[in-house]
Amino acid sequence: MSKYFEIPETVQIDNDDESLENCEILTKYANEFLIDKMDGDVLGPPKDQQYRNAGCYFWDGKEQKVIPFGSDLDEYGCLPPSFDITRFGIHHFDNVMEHNSYVRIPKDCIDQIMRTAEYGIPPMLDKKTVWAYFFSEGRRYYVIGIPVDASHKESEIIEVAHSNPTTYEQDSNEYAANFMRLFIDNIHKGLIDSVAHEEGYKSKDSVLYVHC
């Protein structure tokens, strides 16, 4: 699991500007004082003052420097593109990330997900859903689609050609097709979670989730 190092007040950085200059200052501080730092550790303000990843940075052990959080998946910060699951595993950042639990998967795995995606019953569940799998570095990973809210999907996401949309039957072709479309869209957007935010799903070392 990633460790969290609090940045002391004596380190003069601009907390409103996650700039290259801040990264250079923090890299110098980390190299001098954080002897036990490891790849993927986080530097940030005191935990009781930290809000949604603001003022937080990663230690990049490969590049041996401090880097900012990513911002392409969540405006409040996310993992940078180089921090994928083959480098850290699925749950390495669960204890330090705020506001989201997105993880990165290698780009060459997207095609595998497209080929294996289906609507059916995956090995670890007893109900139908959209799911897929991929292999990376000899290990199989599962990706499970989670329907977050049927009424929300009907009214705002799924374009239903009826004047009074009704709840989809979960075994209907229309439900499955739209569920699959949302699943694929979110895969391409990179919205892949390390944990499930709905009841009835367990966190596992080889299972990822897509909330649709």
N, C-alpha and C positions, 0 to 999 in steps of 0.2 A: 504493500500500500504506500501511496505517496505521503511524504512527511510535509508538514506545514511549518515554515520558519517565519516568525514575526520580525518585520523590519524595524529596528530600533529608531527612535526619534533622532538619534545622532546622525543617521544616514540621510543626507539632504537630497530629497528628490521631490519632483512636482507630482503630487498625487492626482492632480487633475489632468495630467498629460502623460500617457503611457508611451513615452517617446524613446527613440534610440539612445538619447543621452541618459535617460533613467536606466535603461538596460546596461549601459556601460558602467554606470556608477554601481549598480547592484552586482554586476559581474565581478568587479574589483572587490566589493565587500564580501561576496560569497567565497571567492578564492582565498581571501585573507582570514575569514572567521568561521565559515561553515565547513569544517573539516569533514563532517560525516554526511555531507550532501550527496544525493544520488540522482541519477537520471530521472526526470519527471517530478522531482520535488517542487514545492510551491513556496515562493516568498511573497509575503503580503502584510498588510497592517494587522495590528492586534485583533484577534478573533472577535472580541466583543465590539469592535469598531468596523468590522468588515461586512459589506453588504453586496450580495450578488456579484462576487468576484472583482469588485472595484479595487484598483490598486494592487492587483495580484499579478505575479509573473511566474514563469516556469524556469527551472534549471534544465537546460538541454545538455545532457551528459555527453552526447556525441559531438556536439559543437563546442562544448566546454564554455558555455556562456548563458546568460539570462536572456530569455525571450518573452515577448508579451503573449497573453492569451490570444487565441483566435477570435474572430468576430463574424465569420461567414454563416454560422449556424444559429447563433444567438447573439443579439446585441449586448447582452450582459456577459459575454465571454464564453468560450468553448475551447476544446482541445485544438492545438494547431494541427495542420494536415499531416505533419511528419510523425505525430504521436499515435500510431495505429495499434491495433490489438496484437499484432505479431511482435511488437516491440515491448508492450506493457501488459498484455492480457486484457480481459474485459472489465474487471472491477478495480483496477489499480487506483483510479481517481474518485471512486465513490465517496470517499471520506473528505475530499477537499473541494470538489466542484459544487458550486451553488447554482440554483435555478434550472439546471438541465443535467441530464445524464447521458448526453450523446457521446458515442465513441466513433473512432475512425476505422474503416476497414480498407485493406489494400484495393486500389482501383481495379486490379485484374480480377478481383472477386465479384465485381458487379455483374459481369457477363454470366458467371456461374449461377448467381441468384436469378437472373432473368430466365435461364434455361431450366432451373429446377422449381420455380415458383408454381404452386398449385393450390386449389381450394380443396381441403380435405382434413383428415385427422393426423396431426403430426405425432411422432413417437412419444412425446412427453405429456400429451394432453388427451382428454377423452371427449373432445368436442371439435366440430369442424371450424376451421379458420383458414386464412391464407398463410402459407408458410413456404419456406425454401431452405436450402442448405448450400454451403460452399466449403471447399477445402483450402487451407492455407498452411504451408509448412508442415504438411502431413497430418493436420488435425481437421476434423469435421466440425463446422459450426452450424447451428440452426438459427433461422431468423423467423420469428413468429409475429404475425399480424394481430393487433389487438383492436377490436372495434370500440372506440372510446364512447361514443354517444350516438345512438341511431337517429334520434330526432334532429340532432345538430347536423348530421350528415345529410339527412333528407332536405332540410330547409336551406342549408348554406353551401354544401359541397356537392351533393349529388343532384344533377338536374333531372328532375322527374317530370315526365310529360303528362301530368295529371293536374287538374285544378285543385284537388284536395289530396295531397300525398298521404299515404298511409304507411304504417310500419312494414318494412320488408319481411317476408318470411325468410329465415336464415338458410333454407335449402333452395330458395328460388334462384334461377339462373341470373336474374337481374341483380339480386343482392350480391351474389358471388362475383359477377363481372365488375360491379362498382367497387366492391371491397378490393379486388385485385388491382384495379386502376389506382386507387388511393395508395395501396401498398407499394406498387411500382414507382409512383410519383415520389413518394417519400424516400424510397431507396435512392433514387437519382438525386434528391435534394440533400442526402446525407443525414436524414433524421432517423438515426438508428440508436436505440437506447441500450444501456447496459442493464437496466432494471425495468420491470413492469410497473406502471403507475395505476393499474387497476387490480382489483381483488381476484384471486383465483389463479395467479401466475407466480411461480417461484423463480428467484434469481439462481442461475446456474453458471458454471464456468464456461460453458460452450453454447449458451443460448443468448441471442440478442432479440430485441423487441422493436417493432415498428407500430406506433400508435396512429391509427387511421381515423 
